[in-house]
Amino acid sequence: MNKFSNKCIEELGFYVYSLIDPRNNKIFYIGKGSGNRVFQHCEAALQEDEESLKLNLIRDIIASGSKVEHFILRHKLSKKEAFQIESVLIDFLTYPKFNTEQVLTNIARGYHQWDEGIKTVDEIRAIYDCEKIEVNSKNHLLLVCLNQSFDDTKAYGVYKRINIYEKTRQYWKIAKQRAAQIDYVLGVYRGIVRSVLRVDGYEWTLYDEEKKVCFKKERCCFYGTLVTDSPYLNKDVSDYPFGRGSSVRYISVRDN
């Protein structure tokens, strides 16, 4: 079966589904959609040349003489409900504290994974009872606004990025002489630091190759390491607002 009848589609509404590898009965993909969305991954694997973990696994299953199994996990949902249920399932199946191995080929994390996804109670307190940031006297920080890229469901074009590292590191309009001074890039969403990138280096670009976007002036792309235990993480930076129309803010202890 690779297609629902019109009657079935009407009854299903929005739904959440899983794809199963019949060779080991493992879930390898969680998705949401309507109509015949659940079947489109297998069609893409056979008809397209795109490479991905999901599509390559589907091709491997088919080449072995097996067929991908499809399960509808919940249906008759609103679009918002489907987003939320998909998010919970993806988070649950990929959260490192719950799983010793990665079992999903999903590229994107769950919907609202950073806002409303799985967190320890300490992380909840850190986000909703967060303290004001205290800048280390030895650090020079670049605050970057993630309001257009942080929420995967609202990001589009050049702002749609694969993960929080890519969202934090690029593409920032800053003075060239300042790039070398920056120790950490802090990704800020709604006044709270949601990511901290320790800078190892940087480069300049006029072009986003993936999105085929040209910039009028060179923009800075940092590279380095995300610091998950940084004292700056989940801190309130409302005392350092971005200027009108600006997506960056440079701060150091001299600003305190």
Salt bridges, closest charged atoms under 4 A:
GLU11 OE2 - LYS7 NZ 3.56
GLU11 OE1 - LYS76 NZ 3.03
ASP21 OD2 - ARG23 NH2 2.95
ASP60 OD2 - ARG23 NH1 3.00
GLU86 OE1 - LYS32 NZ 2.97
GLU101 OE2 - LYS26 NZ 3.27
ASP115 OD1 - ARG194 NH1 3.15
GLU116 OE1 - HIS112 ND1 3.03
ASP122 OD1 - ARG125 NH1 3.02
ASP151 OD2 - HIS112 NE2 3.49
ASP152 OD1 - LYS167 NZ 2.59
GLU166 OE1 - ARG169 NE 3.06
ASP183 OD2 - HIS140 ND1 3.64
GLU210 OE2 - LYS211 NZ 3.59
GLU218 OE1 - LYS176 NZ 2.46
ASP236 OD2 - LYS132 NZ 3.80
ASP239 OD1 - LYS132 NZ 3.40
